[in-house]
Amino acid sequence: MEIFEFLNPPDESLFYSRGDEDDPRMGDIVLRDKKDFKEIDVVLLGVPQDEGVKRNKGRPGARKAPDEVRRYFYRLTPFNFKFKNQITRLKIFDLGNLKINGTLEEIHERLSFIVDELIKNGILPIVIGGGHDIAFADYLGFAKNFEKRAVLNIDSHLDVRNSKPCNSGTPFRQILESESKPDKLVEIGIQNFVNSYHHYEYAIKKGVKIFTLDDVKNSGLDSILVQVHHELKDYPLHLSFDVDSVRNSDAPGVSATYPDGLKVEDVLRIALYCGLNLNVKILDIAEFNPEFDIDGKTARLVSFFILNFLTGIANSRG
């Protein structure tokens, strides 16, 4: 698979280990040596750029997210009290970070190529941005592999701006307008007062199923997940998590922060549920901004999101 020329290897110092076989950490478990890149189930891939955020007039800093996530993720254990050490059944590889050079559009082309190659070889990519503009590149790589396809976006924003050039606010309009548009697009957590009526009207006309933050509060997350399952259960799925969907008391380190939002327990349940019950072929995580984080709170949230998702994936594979 000719992808390594586009990648910088992960920083070895981020792979934490206690050196204790009775207390293995993710830093002990995740592979990173190219010679071990065989029969891999899941990869981690960082995209350390925030050009799309800057274009969208957001707060820069998300370019630092991939390695900051690694710093916390690799200290955690694979153990879950309900599912035990199921994660260790997965062969997980850290590809490092995409080389960031050229224009944002050129970066997207390389990312899309890598995602396509990985999925084509039966590997599930977990892409860590970076701005949410990565979702369009990820989708294009994903879409090349499936005739039927769907997208689930966890977000405060609809991200259907009609802006040129593309930015972190345009990916889902780009997806909806692409030649390989999805059969279904579902969004969870969309907030009042941070979206325009025009964007809402556009999304509705395009058939987007929207579950607002108010819907989650009023109906309960269990009810929402039942409806999401009904919408998406028959499709290969691109799962996208914008960390700004979480209220700022739980996730202060994001590109755009709000006092209201989904709770930590909400998004962790969504991560586990999607891994267990939906046919997720790619996960991307966007808009974590370490420059505004407090005591690693948001980095830990992203790390726990990934671990809950991996637990679901491992258990779903029997």
N, C-alpha and C positions, 0 to 999 in steps of 0.2 A: 504494500500500500504506500504510494508515493506522497506522503503527507508531511514527513518529518522536516523536509527542507523549509517548510513554512512556519516552523515552530522553534521556540526557545525552550530548552528543557527546564523543568521546575527546579527551584532553589532547594538544594538538598538540606539546607539548614532548617527548612520549614517542616520536615518530616520528624515529628516528635516521637521519642521512644523512651520508656522508663527502663528498658533493658530487663523487663520482668515478664517471663513467659506466662505467669499467672495473671497479668494485667496488660494484655496487648491493647495498643492504641491504633487508631486508623493510620497513623504514621508507620506502624509496623506492617500493616496489612496491604496498603495500596502500593502497587508496583510502579516503577518509574524507569527501569533500565530497558533500553530498546530491545535487548536480547530476550526479554520476557514478554514482548508484545506478540503473544500467541494465544488464540482461543479466548480473547478478552470479551467480557460481558458488558462492561460499562467503562467509559472514559470520563475523566475530568479535563476540561479545556478552558483556559482563561483567555479573555479578550480584553486586555488592559488599555482601553481607549475611552475617552469621553467626548470626542469630537461631536457626536450627535447631540449630546447634552448641551454643549456650547452653542451649536447651531439653533437649538430650541430655547436659548436664553436661560438655561438652567444653571445650577451651581456645579462647577467642575470638581472633580475629585474621584469619580467612579473608576477612573483608570487604575487606581490603587487597590480596587476591590479583590481581584482574584487572589493575590498573594496574602492579603489580610484574611480572607476566608480560610485559606490553607493554614495560616498560623493558628487558628482556633480549631478548625476541623480535624487536623491531625493529632490534636491532643485528646480527642474524644474516643470513647470505646465503642465497639460494635454491638454492645449488649443492650437488649430491650427486654423488660421483665415479662412481657407477654410472648414475644416471638423469639426470645433467647438470642443466640448468636447467628441468626439466619443470614445476616449480611456477609459473614465469612464464606458463605457458599458462592458468592459472586466473585468473579475475577475482575478486579477494578484496577485501572491503569491511569496514571496522571500524565497526560501528554505535555504538560507545561502550558506556555502562553503563545498565542498567535503572534508572529512578528508584526509589529505595527509600523508600516511604512507605506508611503503613497497616500492617495486620497481615501476618504471614508468609503467611497464606492469600491475602490480597489481592495480595501480591507474586507468589505462585505463579500466580494467575489471569492477571495481566498477562503473565507469562513464557510461560505456555501459549498465550495468544492470539498472541503474537509468533511463537513457534515454528511454530504452525499456519499463520500467514500466510506465513512464509518457505518452509516445505516445500511449501505449496500452489502457490507460485510457482517451484518447482524449485530452490530455494536450499538449500544444506547449511549449517545453523548449527553453529558451534563455540561452545558456551556455557561460559564460565569463571566458576566460583563462587569463593568462596562455599561454603556447606555442601552436603553431598550430598543434602539435602532437595530441591534443584533437580531431581533426577532424576525425581521424580514429575511435576512440572509440565512438564518437557521431554517426558516420555513421553506425557502427555495430548495435548499439541499434535501430537506425532508420530503418535499412534494414530488421530487423526481423519482421516488421509490414506491409511490402508492397511487393507484387510480382513485380510490376513495380516501378521504382525509378530513380531519377536523382539527380545530384549534381551541384550546381553553386558556384564557388569559385572566390571571388574578391581578387586579389593578385598581387604582383609584380613577384612572383616566381611560377614556375610550381609545386614545392614541390613533385617531383617524384624521389628523390635520392634513390639509391639502397644501402643504408647504413644499417649495423647491428652494434648494436641494433637500434631499431627505434628511430627517433628523430623528431624535428620540420620541417625537410626538407623531410620527407618520407611519410606523410599521404596519399597523393593521389596516389602514387604507391601502397601502401598497400591496398587502396580502390579498385584500378583497378585490383589487383592480388587476391582479396578476393573471396571466394566462392559465396558471394552475391554481386558481382560487379554490378555497376549501368548500366542502359540502356543508360544513357547519362551523360557525364561530360563536363561542359562548364566552361571556365576560362576567366575572364575579368581583364584587366589592366596589363597583363604580359609585363615586361620591357626588353629593350635591355641591354646587357652587364652585366646582373645579373643572366642569365641562360646559361647553356651549350648547345651546339648543340646536344650532345648525349641525354640530357634530353628532348629537343624539339622533336628530332626524335622518341624517345620512346613514347612520348605523342601522336604524330600524328599517329603512328602505332597502338596505342590503341584506336584511334577514338575520341580523345579529341578535342573538338571545342575550338579554342583559338582566343580570341579577344585581341590583343595586345594594349598597351597604344597608339601606333601610330594609330591603327584602330579607337580607340575612338576619337582621335584628328582629324583624316582625314575624317571619316564618320559622326561624331557627335554621342553623346550618344543616341539620340532618335532612330537613325537608328540601333544602336547596340541592344537596348532594344527590338525593333521590331523583330530582328533576334533571340534574346534570348527567347522571348515569343514563337516564332514559334518552337524552339527546345524543350522547356520545358513545354509547357502549358498542356500537357496530363499526366504529371507525378507528384506524390508526391515528394516534393523537400527538400533536405538538402541544406540550404544556409549557406555559410561559408565566413566570412569577416576577412581577414588579414589586420590589420590596416597599415602595411607597404606598402600597395598599394597606400597610400596617400602621396603626396609630403611632404618633411620634413618641409617646411615653414608652412604647415597646421597641420602636425602631427609629431612633433619632438620626441615624446615619444614612440618610437618603438624599437624592438630588432635589426632591421636592417634598417637604414634610408638612403634615396636617395633624391637628389635635384629635381628629376622629379617624376611624379606620377599623379594619379587621384586627382582632386580638391575636396574640401569639398562638394561643391554643387553637384558634380558628385555622390559621394557615398551616399549622403542623398537622392538624386533622385532615385538611385538604391534601397535603403532601402524601400522607400515609394512605388515604382513601384512593387517590389516583394511582399510586403504585400498586395497590392491591386489586383494584376493580376496573381500571381502564387500560386500554392498549397503548400506553405511552411509548413513543419511539424516540422522543427527544425532549429534554427539559432544558430551558434556559432561565437564568436568574439575572435580573438587571436592576440598575439604579442604586445599589448599595454604594454609599459614599463614605469611606473611612474618615475623611477629613472632618466630618460632623458627628462621628460616632462618640458615644460616652462609655468608657470602661469596657469596650468590646461588645456592648449589648447587641448591636445589629449584626456584627460578625458572628456572634454565637447563634443568633436567630437563623441566619442563612445556613450555618453549619448544621443546626438541628433540623432545618427543613430538608436538607440533602439526606441526612441520616434517616429521617422518617420516610422519605420517598424510597430510599434504597431498601429499607426494611420491607416496605410494601412490595417492591419489585422482587426481592429475594423470596418472599413468602408466596407470591403469585406464581412463581415458577416451580413450586412443589418440592 
